[in-house]
Amino acid sequence: MALLHSFAYSAAEKSFSNVTAKDPNCAIAHWGIAMTYFHELWDPPIQNDGLTRGRDEIQRAQHIGGGSDREQRFVRALALFYDQDPGSVPYRVRVSKYESAMGELAGAYPDDAESQVFYALSLLASASPLDKTHMKQKRAAKILNPLFRAYPHHPGIAHYLIHACDNQEMAPLGLNAARAYSKIAPSAPHALHMPSHIFTRLGMWQESIASNQAARFAAHDQGDIGEELHAMDYLVYAYLQEGREREADEVIQQLKAMPTLDEREFKIAYAAAAMPVRYILERRQWNDAATIAPPAGAPPHVIAVAVWAEALGLARSGHPAEARTRIEKLRQLEQQLRASGAEYGEYWAKQVEIQALEASAWSAQAEGKTDEARNLLRMAADEEDAIEKLPVTPGPVIPAREQLGDLLLEQNQPRLALKEFQIALLNAPKRRGALTGVARASQALPRAQ
């Protein structure tokens, strides 16, 4: 259970399987195996093979039966997720039914910590990234906070509090859990990494660097490539915010030296694509960006990161016509995502739509269409501000609001640029690009007409 709470899914599966080998009639161990295939806060939350295997395990648990009423409720709740045909019942509907059943379980056993903790996790799993009120995150935090005081060494409580607070509104409330979690589960790579979600939200770059260095080494030692690259991506991001470009580049070179990566796995593919893009764009190397090649065989939203960077590089280095061909590719990827039926297909389609708006704005600027450029980039910034990020990324490579400030500076409107950079810093405190933008805009103010 401790491994499960730290998302050490492979190790947890082996541990639960050992229980079934010793006690074939332990239904709740089969529930545990089924839970290891249901990655509630990851993208995708479940793979096709995991869906089949999880369904088999939960059916075994139902067939064995027995156990306490509480155990039976755990099994029945998870069966609501697995026993519905994903081809006809969307993921969001299945996870909502699971959440409702977990709510009933938590209500029946108000003094049972595990019932409350797993219910809080189900709330986070069903929360929409479009809900900027963070309603379900706040409900989860309300459950978890008193439990954290009562059980300060419970890995799931600290872990899920961090996830609940992984947004700009609630991030300060997650700091105590962030500082505690890595000490609770020091051998779990994910536990070593998770505090950096809060550190990133608060602009605590040195703490984020330390967190991800530890997570990266632990993941490497355990052969967890996905977790290793995830930590490396956050590490590159934090290094760049501190202006430590040499160290960021060292991580990029280490990435390039890795054996062939399985880019079909989203977590691996995203980090591998995002790291070099961050390094180039944060340093405003537009000519280099114009030569970025999209990864082969990666999911469409990963390909979009590279195509978007290439489009920005072309537009900002004076090649708007060539940038337009990449923008068309982004539109195609957006439609592909909308038609995919994937769990987060609409979310990622919206992200690619924003990327296309950004690239279109810079192309318009290069063509002298300043009003169009400003309107497009403001639209992109408003769209981006209305959506929460998913945990796979520390944030947009270059936030749209920050890009809008850059554009307004190019259009000799430093007063308006300053306002946008200040808003960008509220959204992402201490980001280097926005801090530099504030300085540039402030310096330009006396000379502006």
Helices and strands as residue ranges (DSSP letters): H 2-5, H 9-22, H 27-36, H 48-64, H 69-82, H 91-108, H 113-126, H 135-150, H 155-164, G 171-174, H 175-184, H 189-193, H 195-201, H 205-221, H 225-241, H 245-256, H 266-282, H 286-289, H 300-316, H 320-340, H 345-366, H 370-385, H 400-410, H 414-427, H 432-444, G 445-447
